[in-house]
Amino acid sequence: MSDALAQPAEAGSSTPPKPNAVVAVLALAGIVVSLMQTLVIPIVPELPKLLHAEPSDTAWAVTATLLAAAVATPVVGRLGDMFGKRRMLLLSIVLLVSGSVVCGLAHSLVPMIVGRALQGLAAAVVPLGISIMRDALPADRLAGSTALMSASLGVGGALGLPSAAFIADNWNWHILFWVSATLGVVAFVLVLLIVPESKVRAGGRFDLVGSLGLSAGLLSLLLAVSKGGDWGWTSGTTLGLGTAAVVILLAWGWWELRSPQPLVDLRTTAKPQVLFTNLASIALGVSMFAMSLVLPQLLQLPEQTGYGLGKSMLTVGLVLAPQGLVMMAMSAVSAALTKAKGPKITLLIGTLIVAAGYGLNIVLMSEVWHLVLVSCIIGAGIGFTYGALPALIMGAVDPSQTGAANSLNTLMRSLGTSFASAIAGVILAQMTTDFGGYALPSENGFKVVMVIGAGAALLAFAVATFIPRQRHATPQPPSDGPTKPTEVGAKA
């Protein structure tokens, strides 16, 4: 991030953008990108046969997207601050479409991994969209709009699973990617026609050394976390990558503190409001993934286990789909609460709702409607938290830093989900029951993961209590000059 003064971007259309249209288009783009999270889930068991490869190799079709997203999100966010958030958003969508086309044409492993990596590079669309909203929308529309945009991450993931399962069950699996490419083209055209370019620019030079250092550190960390279960947690490869991640990230931090124009302004991220919001985001990432892992397995395990419900992947998607609708509905409630009490209170309430949902799941897990109810409660809590997080971040950083700051916050949530995947994988691999000669995760194993999900949500609550209550900056509607923040009396 740079301390350079915000500079006006090139003039766009003379017709002022309509806020409703801008919000709708950006939310659609966010949903399209978040669909990539669940796009391949229905075909993961079939990928070894479809791609003529080993299961351990086809797992990279999922891992490649995770790694690419982690690397791209902070880098693209910074580039958006420097060269235009709309411009980088359009580039991200182009990468998504390109990746979808590559996967749509793939019949072997390497093209599939390349295409999935390209899709992962589009992950910065949501934080970029939130940052554009700060620059382009009237102040009184900002809370609700950013809450909806942030919630699109969960909405797309929840709605994408049943859609992908339906397509995979009825047509050739390549259709999944041609549909995603078509949606990407639609989002690109709408953004091009309706969304204005931000008038706020950070200026300065791009920190190439910082971007390479952060990318190398994140790749090492996430490879160790995501593949440690396959390689062995005490294997030389896993320990070597973990050690390399620590060394590289420490060296990267040293560089960023001394760079005049760093990729990530660590002094800004050390502000209590930013620091504790990002720490709470990691805990929330852990909590959210626990549900995504437990509920589908409970639904699909055989009824003969005594706790599985023996349902199809399509049914799993239909059970989880209402959660996405609840998240979208709660974004409006979250915005209203943020306006009345401040985003800190909204975040605290959301974490408690998530924890309550997991607590309920421990005792209600034997019927389909139990899991629908639990997923909706947890989804409501996530809707609250997702609406509060960008408001807290933008209330503490300069307008010229919002792209990088929001992208870093999104990255923190992604790191949380990666840690949760590793932790839950270890637990479910150790706590098993024998079923016809096969080791399946036990009921107690699932309950332990739910306890961890509840505990992570309560940890996020505890961390969020340290976020200071303070006045925060809210942008005014765009004018002919650079957008400037104005102080309002909402509590943080």
C-alpha positions as CSV (number, residue, x, y, z in Angstrom):
1,M,0.0,0.0,0.0
2,S,1.1,3.5,-0.5
3,D,0.7,6.7,1.4
4,A,0.5,8.7,-1.8
5,L,-2.4,11.0,-2.1
6,A,-5.4,9.8,-4.0
7,Q,-5.4,10.9,-7.6
8,P,-8.3,11.2,-10.0
9,A,-8.6,8.5,-12.6
10,E,-9.4,9.2,-16.2
11,A,-12.9,10.5,-16.9
12,G,-15.5,7.9,-17.5
13,S,-19.0,8.2,-18.8
14,S,-20.7,11.6,-18.3
15,T,-23.8,9.9,-17.2
16,P,-23.8,9.3,-13.4
17,P,-24.1,5.6,-12.6
18,K,-27.3,4.3,-11.0
19,P,-26.4,2.9,-7.5
20,N,-28.9,0.0,-7.8
21,A,-27.5,-1.1,-11.1
22,V,-23.9,-0.8,-9.9
23,V,-24.6,-2.9,-6.8
24,A,-26.5,-5.5,-8.7
25,V,-23.8,-6.0,-11.3
26,L,-21.0,-6.1,-8.8
27,A,-22.9,-8.6,-6.6
28,L,-23.5,-10.7,-9.7
29,A,-19.8,-10.7,-10.5
30,G,-19.1,-11.8,-6.9
31,I,-21.6,-14.6,-7.2
32,V,-20.1,-15.8,-10.5
33,V,-16.6,-15.9,-9.0
34,S,-17.7,-17.6,-5.8
35,L,-19.4,-20.4,-7.9
36,M,-15.8,-21.6,-8.7
37,Q,-15.6,-22.8,-5.1
38,T,-18.2,-25.5,-5.6
39,L,-18.1,-26.0,-9.3
40,V,-16.0,-29.2,-9.3
41,I,-17.2,-30.7,-6.1
42,P,-19.9,-33.0,-7.7
43,I,-17.3,-34.5,-10.1
44,V,-14.3,-34.8,-7.7
45,P,-14.8,-38.5,-7.2
46,E,-15.0,-39.1,-11.0
47,L,-12.0,-36.9,-11.9
48,P,-9.4,-39.8,-11.8
49,K,-11.5,-41.7,-14.4
50,L,-12.4,-38.5,-16.4
51,L,-8.8,-37.3,-16.6
52,H,-7.0,-40.6,-16.6
53,A,-4.9,-39.8,-13.6
54,E,-4.3,-40.8,-10.0
55,P,-6.7,-39.5,-7.3
56,S,-3.7,-37.8,-5.5
57,D,-3.0,-35.9,-8.7
58,T,-6.5,-34.9,-9.6
59,A,-6.8,-33.3,-6.1
60,W,-4.7,-30.5,-7.6
61,A,-7.8,-29.5,-9.6
62,V,-9.0,-28.1,-6.2
63,T,-5.7,-27.2,-4.7
64,A,-4.6,-25.2,-7.7
65,T,-7.6,-22.9,-7.4
66,L,-6.9,-22.3,-3.7
67,L,-3.2,-21.5,-4.3
68,A,-3.9,-19.2,-7.2
69,A,-6.6,-17.3,-5.3
70,A,-4.3,-16.8,-2.3
71,V,-1.5,-15.4,-4.4
72,A,-3.7,-13.2,-6.7
73,T,-6.0,-11.6,-4.0
74,P,-3.5,-9.3,-2.3
75,V,-1.5,-8.6,-5.5
76,V,-4.6,-7.7,-7.6
77,G,-6.0,-5.6,-4.8
78,R,-2.9,-3.5,-4.7
79,L,-2.8,-3.2,-8.5
80,G,-6.4,-2.0,-8.4
81,D,-5.5,0.7,-6.0
82,M,-2.7,1.8,-8.3
83,F,-4.2,1.4,-11.8
84,G,-7.9,1.3,-11.4
85,K,-10.2,-1.2,-9.5
86,R,-12.6,-1.6,-12.4
87,R,-9.8,-2.3,-14.8
88,M,-8.4,-5.1,-12.5
89,L,-11.9,-6.4,-11.9
90,L,-12.4,-6.8,-15.7
91,L,-9.0,-8.5,-16.0
92,S,-10.0,-10.9,-13.2
93,I,-13.2,-11.8,-15.0
94,V,-11.2,-12.4,-18.2
95,L,-9.0,-14.8,-16.4
96,L,-12.1,-16.6,-15.0
97,V,-13.5,-17.0,-18.5
98,S,-10.2,-18.1,-19.9
99,G,-9.8,-20.7,-17.2
100,S,-13.3,-22.0,-17.8
101,V,-12.7,-22.3,-21.5
102,V,-9.5,-24.2,-20.9
103,C,-11.3,-26.6,-18.5
104,G,-14.2,-26.9,-20.9
105,L,-11.7,-28.2,-23.6
106,A,-9.7,-30.3,-21.1
107,H,-9.5,-34.1,-21.4
108,S,-6.3,-34.6,-19.3
109,L,-4.9,-33.5,-16.0
110,V,-2.5,-30.6,-16.9
111,P,-5.0,-28.5,-18.8
112,M,-7.5,-29.0,-16.0
113,I,-5.1,-27.8,-13.4
114,V,-4.1,-24.8,-15.6
115,G,-7.7,-23.8,-16.1
116,R,-8.6,-24.2,-12.4
117,A,-5.6,-22.0,-11.5
118,L,-6.8,-19.3,-13.9
119,Q,-10.2,-19.5,-12.3
120,G,-8.5,-19.0,-8.9
121,L,-6.8,-15.9,-10.1
122,A,-10.2,-14.2,-10.3
123,A,-10.7,-14.4,-6.6
124,A,-10.0,-10.7,-6.1
125,V,-13.3,-9.7,-7.7
126,V,-15.2,-9.5,-4.4
127,P,-12.8,-7.2,-2.5
128,L,-12.4,-5.1,-5.6
129,G,-16.1,-4.8,-5.9
130,I,-16.4,-3.7,-2.3
131,S,-13.7,-1.1,-2.9
132,I,-15.4,0.2,-6.0
133,M,-18.6,0.6,-4.0
134,R,-16.8,2.8,-1.4
135,D,-15.6,5.1,-4.2
136,A,-18.8,5.2,-6.3
137,L,-21.8,5.0,-4.1
138,P,-23.5,7.5,-1.8
139,A,-22.5,7.2,1.8
140,D,-26.0,6.2,2.9
141,R,-25.9,3.2,0.5
142,L,-22.5,1.9,1.4
143,A,-23.3,-0.3,4.4
144,G,-26.0,-2.4,2.7
145,S,-24.2,-2.6,-0.6
146,T,-20.9,-3.8,0.8
147,A,-22.7,-6.3,3.0
148,L,-24.4,-7.8,0.0
149,M,-21.2,-7.9,-2.0
150,S,-19.4,-9.5,0.8
151,A,-22.2,-12.1,1.3
152,S,-22.0,-13.0,-2.4
153,L,-19.0,-15.2,-1.5
154,G,-21.2,-17.5,0.4
155,V,-24.3,-17.1,-1.8
156,G,-22.5,-18.2,-4.9
157,G,-20.9,-21.2,-3.1
158,A,-24.3,-22.3,-1.6
159,L,-26.3,-21.9,-4.8
160,G,-23.5,-23.3,-7.0
161,L,-23.5,-26.8,-5.5
162,P,-27.0,-27.9,-6.4
163,S,-26.7,-26.3,-9.8
164,A,-23.4,-28.1,-10.5
165,A,-24.7,-31.4,-9.2
166,F,-27.7,-31.1,-11.5
167,I,-25.6,-30.4,-14.5
168,A,-23.1,-33.1,-13.7
169,D,-25.9,-35.7,-13.2
170,N,-27.6,-34.9,-16.5
171,W,-25.0,-33.7,-19.0
172,N,-21.4,-34.0,-20.0
173,W,-19.2,-32.7,-17.2
174,H,-17.6,-30.1,-19.6
175,I,-20.9,-28.3,-19.6
176,L,-20.1,-27.1,-16.0
177,F,-17.2,-25.0,-17.4
178,W,-19.0,-23.7,-20.5
179,V,-21.8,-22.5,-18.2
180,S,-19.3,-20.7,-16.0
181,A,-17.6,-19.2,-19.0
182,T,-21.0,-17.9,-20.2
183,L,-21.7,-16.4,-16.8
184,G,-18.3,-14.8,-16.8
185,V,-18.9,-13.2,-20.2
186,V,-22.3,-11.8,-19.0
187,A,-20.6,-10.4,-15.9
188,F,-17.8,-8.8,-18.0
189,V,-20.2,-7.0,-20.3
190,L,-22.4,-5.7,-17.5
191,V,-19.4,-4.4,-15.6
192,L,-18.0,-2.8,-18.7
193,L,-21.4,-1.1,-19.4
194,I,-22.6,-0.1,-16.0
195,V,-19.8,0.0,-13.4
196,P,-17.7,3.3,-13.3
197,E,-14.0,3.4,-12.8
198,S,-13.0,4.6,-9.4
199,K,-11.8,8.2,-9.1
200,V,-9.3,7.2,-6.3
201,R,-5.8,6.0,-7.2
202,A,-2.9,5.4,-4.9
203,G,-0.1,6.1,-7.5
204,G,3.5,5.0,-7.0
205,R,5.4,2.0,-8.1
206,F,4.4,-1.7,-7.8
207,D,6.4,-3.6,-5.2
208,L,7.5,-6.5,-7.3
209,V,9.9,-7.9,-4.7
210,G,7.1,-7.7,-2.1
211,S,4.6,-9.5,-4.3
212,L,7.1,-12.3,-5.1
213,G,8.0,-12.7,-1.5
214,L,4.4,-12.8,-0.3
215,S,3.5,-15.2,-3.1
216,A,6.3,-17.6,-2.3
217,G,5.5,-17.5,1.4
218,L,1.8,-18.1,0.9
219,L,2.5,-20.9,-1.6
220,S,4.8,-22.7,0.8
221,L,2.4,-22.3,3.8
222,L,-0.7,-23.4,1.9
223,L,1.0,-26.3,0.2
224,A,2.2,-27.5,3.6
225,V,-1.3,-27.1,5.1
226,S,-3.4,-28.5,2.2
227,K,-1.2,-31.4,1.3
228,G,0.3,-32.3,4.7
229,G,-2.3,-34.9,5.2
230,D,-1.3,-36.7,2.0
231,W,2.4,-36.3,2.4
232,G,2.5,-36.8,6.2
233,W,2.6,-34.0,8.7
234,T,6.1,-35.0,9.8
235,S,7.5,-35.7,6.3
236,G,10.5,-33.8,5.1
237,T,8.4,-32.1,2.4
238,T,5.8,-30.8,4.8
239,L,8.2,-29.6,7.4
240,G,10.5,-28.1,4.8
241,L,7.6,-26.1,3.3
242,G,6.4,-25.0,6.7
243,T,9.9,-23.8,7.6
244,A,10.4,-22.1,4.3
245,A,7.0,-20.3,4.8
246,V,8.1,-18.9,8.2
247,V,11.5,-17.8,6.9
248,I,10.1,-16.2,3.7
249,L,7.3,-14.4,5.4
250,L,9.6,-13.0,8.1
251,A,11.9,-11.7,5.4
252,W,9.0,-10.4,3.5
253,G,7.8,-8.5,6.5
254,W,11.3,-7.0,7.0
255,W,11.3,-5.9,3.4
256,E,7.8,-4.4,3.5
257,L,8.6,-2.3,6.6
258,R,11.6,-0.8,4.8
259,S,10.0,-0.3,1.4
260,P,8.8,3.2,0.6
261,Q,5.9,1.9,-1.4
262,P,5.1,-1.6,0.0
263,L,2.7,-4.1,-1.4
264,V,1.0,-4.3,2.1
265,D,1.4,-1.4,4.4
266,L,2.2,-3.4,7.6
267,R,1.9,-0.2,9.7
268,T,-1.7,0.2,8.6
269,T,-2.5,-3.5,9.1
270,A,-1.1,-3.1,12.7
271,K,-3.8,-0.5,13.5
272,P,-6.0,-2.2,16.2
273,Q,-9.2,-1.9,14.1
274,V,-7.5,-3.6,11.1
275,L,-5.4,-6.1,13.0
276,F,-8.2,-7.5,15.2
277,T,-10.6,-7.5,12.3
278,N,-8.2,-9.6,10.3
279,L,-7.5,-12.0,13.2
280,A,-11.2,-12.4,13.7
281,S,-11.5,-13.2,10.0
282,I,-9.1,-16.1,10.3
283,A,-11.1,-17.6,13.1
284,L,-14.3,-17.1,11.1
285,G,-12.7,-18.8,8.2
286,V,-12.1,-21.8,10.4
287,S,-15.6,-21.8,11.7
288,M,-17.3,-21.5,8.2
289,F,-15.4,-24.4,6.7
290,A,-16.3,-26.8,9.5
291,M,-20.0,-26.6,8.3
292,S,-19.0,-27.0,4.7
293,L,-17.1,-30.2,5.5
294,V,-19.5,-31.8,8.1
295,L,-22.9,-31.3,6.6
296,P,-22.3,-32.8,3.1
297,Q,-20.7,-35.9,4.6
298,L,-23.5,-36.5,7.1
299,L,-26.0,-36.2,4.3
300,Q,-24.1,-38.6,2.0
301,L,-22.9,-41.4,4.4
302,P,-25.0,-44.6,4.3
303,E,-28.0,-44.8,6.6
304,Q,-26.7,-48.1,7.9
305,T,-24.0,-46.2,9.8
306,G,-26.7,-45.0,12.2
307,Y,-25.9,-41.3,11.6
308,G,-25.6,-40.9,7.9
309,L,-28.6,-40.0,5.8
310,G,-27.8,-41.7,2.5
311,K,-28.6,-38.7,0.2
312,S,-27.3,-37.8,-3.2
313,M,-25.0,-34.9,-4.1
314,L,-28.0,-33.1,-5.6
315,T,-29.9,-33.4,-2.3
316,V,-26.8,-32.1,-0.5
317,G,-26.9,-29.0,-2.7
318,L,-30.6,-28.5,-2.2
319,V,-30.1,-28.8,1.6
320,L,-27.4,-26.2,1.6
321,A,-28.9,-23.8,-1.0
322,P,-31.3,-22.1,1.5
323,Q,-28.2,-21.0,3.5
324,G,-27.2,-18.8,0.5
325,L,-30.6,-17.1,0.4
326,V,-30.5,-16.5,4.2
327,M,-27.0,-14.9,3.8
328,M,-28.3,-12.6,1.2
329,A,-31.4,-11.6,3.3
330,M,-29.2,-11.1,6.4
331,S,-26.9,-8.7,4.5
332,A,-29.7,-6.1,4.6
333,V,-30.3,-6.7,8.4
334,S,-26.6,-6.6,8.9
335,A,-26.4,-3.2,7.2
336,A,-29.3,-1.8,9.2
337,L,-27.6,-2.9,12.5
338,T,-24.3,-1.5,11.4
339,K,-25.9,1.9,10.7
340,A,-27.6,1.9,14.1
341,K,-24.9,0.4,16.3
342,G,-21.7,0.2,14.3
343,P,-20.0,-2.8,12.5
344,K,-18.2,-4.0,15.7
345,I,-21.6,-4.8,17.3
346,T,-22.8,-6.5,14.1
347,L,-19.7,-8.7,14.0
348,L,-20.0,-9.7,17.6
349,I,-23.7,-10.7,17.1
350,G,-22.8,-12.6,14.0
351,T,-20.1,-14.7,15.7
352,L,-22.5,-15.6,18.5
353,I,-25.2,-16.7,16.0
354,V,-22.6,-18.9,14.2
355,A,-21.5,-20.5,17.5
356,A,-25.2,-21.1,18.4
357,G,-25.7,-22.9,15.1
358,Y,-22.9,-25.3,15.7
359,G,-24.1,-25.9,19.2
360,L,-27.5,-26.8,17.9
361,N,-25.9,-29.0,15.2
362,I,-24.3,-31.2,17.9
363,V,-27.8,-32.3,19.2
364,L,-29.7,-32.0,15.9
365,M,-28.1,-34.0,13.1
366,S,-30.3,-37.0,12.5
367,E,-32.9,-35.6,10.0
368,V,-32.6,-33.6,6.8
369,W,-34.6,-30.7,8.3
370,H,-32.2,-30.6,11.2
371,L,-29.3,-29.8,8.8
372,V,-31.4,-27.3,6.8
373,L,-32.2,-25.5,10.0
374,V,-28.6,-25.5,11.3
375,S,-27.2,-24.4,7.9
376,C,-29.6,-21.5,7.8
377,I,-28.7,-20.4,11.3
378,I,-25.0,-20.5,10.6
379,G,-25.7,-18.8,7.3
380,A,-27.5,-16.0,9.1
381,G,-24.5,-15.5,11.4
382,I,-22.1,-15.5,8.4
383,G,-24.3,-12.9,6.7
384,F,-23.9,-10.6,9.7
385,T,-20.1,-11.1,9.9
386,Y,-19.5,-10.8,6.2
387,G,-21.4,-7.5,6.2
388,A,-19.4,-6.1,9.2
389,L,-15.9,-7.1,8.1
390,P,-15.5,-4.7,5.1
391,A,-17.1,-1.9,7.0
392,L,-14.5,-2.3,9.8
393,I,-11.7,-2.4,7.3
394,M,-12.8,0.6,5.3
395,G,-13.4,2.6,8.4
396,A,-9.7,2.4,9.3
397,V,-7.9,2.8,6.0
398,D,-7.4,5.6,3.5
399,P,-9.6,5.4,0.4
400,S,-6.5,4.9,-1.8
401,Q,-5.8,1.7,0.2
402,T,-9.2,0.0,0.2
403,G,-8.5,-2.5,-2.6
404,A,-5.4,-3.9,-0.9
405,A,-6.9,-3.8,2.5
406,N,-10.1,-5.6,1.5
407,S,-8.1,-8.1,-0.4
408,L,-5.9,-8.8,2.6
409,N,-9.0,-9.4,4.7
410,T,-10.4,-11.8,2.2
411,L,-7.1,-13.6,2.2
412,M,-7.3,-14.0,6.0
413,R,-10.6,-15.7,5.7
414,S,-9.2,-18.0,3.0
415,L,-6.2,-18.9,5.3
416,G,-8.7,-19.8,8.0
417,T,-10.6,-22.2,5.8
418,S,-7.3,-23.8,4.8
419,F,-6.3,-24.3,8.4
420,A,-9.8,-25.7,9.1
421,S,-9.5,-28.2,6.3
422,A,-6.2,-29.5,7.7
423,I,-7.5,-29.7,11.3
424,A,-10.7,-31.4,10.4
425,G,-9.0,-33.8,8.0
426,V,-6.7,-35.0,10.8
427,I,-9.6,-35.4,13.3
428,L,-11.9,-37.3,10.9
429,A,-9.0,-39.5,9.8
430,Q,-8.3,-40.5,13.4
431,M,-11.8,-40.8,14.7
432,T,-13.3,-43.5,12.5
433,T,-15.7,-46.4,12.6
434,D,-15.5,-49.6,10.6
435,F,-18.2,-50.0,8.0
436,G,-18.0,-53.2,5.9
437,G,-14.2,-53.1,6.1
438,Y,-14.0,-49.4,5.3
439,A,-13.0,-46.8,7.8
440,L,-15.5,-43.9,7.8
441,P,-15.5,-40.8,10.0
442,S,-17.4,-41.5,13.2
443,E,-20.3,-39.6,14.6
444,N,-18.1,-38.4,17.5
445,G,-15.6,-37.2,15.0
446,F,-18.2,-35.0,13.3
447,K,-19.2,-33.7,16.7
448,V,-15.7,-32.8,17.6
449,V,-15.4,-30.8,14.3
450,M,-18.6,-29.0,15.2
451,V,-17.2,-28.1,18.6
452,I,-14.2,-26.7,16.9
453,G,-16.5,-24.7,14.6
454,A,-18.3,-23.3,17.6
455,G,-15.0,-22.6,19.4
456,A,-13.6,-20.8,16.4
457,A,-16.7,-18.6,16.3
458,L,-16.4,-17.8,20.0
459,L,-12.7,-17.1,19.5
460,A,-13.6,-14.6,16.7
461,F,-16.0,-13.0,19.2
462,A,-13.3,-12.7,21.8
463,V,-10.9,-11.2,19.3
464,A,-13.5,-8.8,18.0
465,T,-14.0,-7.4,21.5
466,F,-10.6,-5.8,21.2
467,I,-11.6,-3.8,18.1
468,P,-11.7,-0.2,19.3
469,R,-15.0,1.8,19.4
470,Q,-14.1,4.9,17.3
471,R,-15.4,7.2,14.7
472,H,-14.6,6.0,11.2
473,A,-14.4,7.4,7.7
474,T,-17.3,6.9,5.3
475,P,-16.8,8.2,1.7
476,Q,-19.0,10.8,0.2
477,P,-20.6,10.3,-3.3
478,P,-18.0,10.7,-6.1
479,S,-17.5,14.2,-7.4
480,D,-15.4,15.6,-10.3
481,G,-12.3,15.5,-8.1
482,P,-10.8,12.7,-6.0
483,T,-13.2,11.1,-3.5
484,K,-12.4,12.2,0.0
485,P,-13.6,10.6,3.2
486,T,-15.8,12.4,5.6
487,E,-16.2,11.7,9.3
488,V,-19.5,10.4,10.5
489,G,-20.6,9.5,14.0
490,A,-21.2,5.8,13.6
491,K,-19.5,3.7,16.1
492,A,-16.9,1.1,15.1
